[in-house]
Amino acid sequence: MEKKQTINFGAGPAKLPQSVLFQAQKELMDYNGIGISVLEMSHRSSDFNKIMNTTENLLRELLSIPDNYKVMFLQGGGSAQFSAVPLNLIGLKQDRCADYLVTGTWSSKAAKEAEKYGKVNVVHPKLERYTKIPDSSSWSLTAGASYVYYCCNETVHGVEYNFTPDTHGSVLVSDMSSNFLSRPVDVSKFGLIFAGAQKNVGCAGVTVVIVREDLIGYALKDCPIVLDYKVQADNNSLYNTPPCFSIYIMGLVLEWIKNNGGVEAMETLNMKKSSMIYDIINSSNDFYVCPVDIACRSRMNVPFRVGKKEGDEALEKKFLDGASKLGMISLKGHRSVGGIRASLYNAVTVEDTLAGPFKLHAFKLNSL
Ligand code: PLP
């Protein structure tokens, strides 16, 4: 059946590479000639074991993950990690204190959750609006903190770190849910990285956790067993039934990334795509306004207002209706901030992006 031509700018679950969908469709009823679907496969079977190993090995290869890091495939999304991180790591030091950088909705939620398990120190003055990253010279890190936490790309606000925070020796933890594998990362600088799959590396259901081995084994005694990194690491993410199909899809996406030049090539593409949109915004004489500081504008999620700085809601509605008529979907900004947000994850092509902003731009000139 002919597929409707839709350009998906959704923030997640988001567009998947089309070749991945074709492959999954081809194998849906009969995986690798074994007569059953991955959906029906025992998580303890040798076939699933191969899927897990292939997925983990691809991830290790793409990010050059050092041998002293465990890779786990867990459930509960990024939100479960907001709890799992403090439950497992805040006890690393006696004081049970953790430093948080709060630069948007997701790090704010993570910090709030961590308060249940220890002392949380937000290292910079509270931000009135999430449109920048406070200069690192203004951070007051806690000596003896168990870890320093930040969200590498704030999906709602379009704020992305283009540097790795210097923690002066403390363990660094990052939520990379919305820019995972969009660019190279030096894993050895981190104690822990986590990422939900449904934006850049697959579908909802699985969350990757990459953690340095020496940080495992410090869970608080009340930590739920499925969130305990030691239990999950010792059981190779099979303490309980894992999200088998989501792991399989992640494996296909990782293979696609590898075949398309790896994370370096993804970075080049993502810079190109996001610049195309930011260039239109910057040259629009404030018809489009992106509130985020130029130094930390996200390559993954581009938020902007239409008509004026704080957004002309009637124009924005027209804009979204027009975009929808042109086959573009999920451009509405997050309900907490309004406006427009174009998400440009790895699977969104340069052609999609070209079609998107240029059609929108023409649309602006002709129709608004
Ligand atoms: N962290 C970031 C950066 C996100 O964008 C999201 C969701 O969009 C989450 C965490 C929460 O993920 P989940 O809905 O899978 O719990």
Residues whose N, C-alpha, C, O or C-beta is under 5 A from the ligand:
A	BS01	PLP	G76 G77 G78 S79 A80 W106 N153 T155 D175 S177 S178 G196
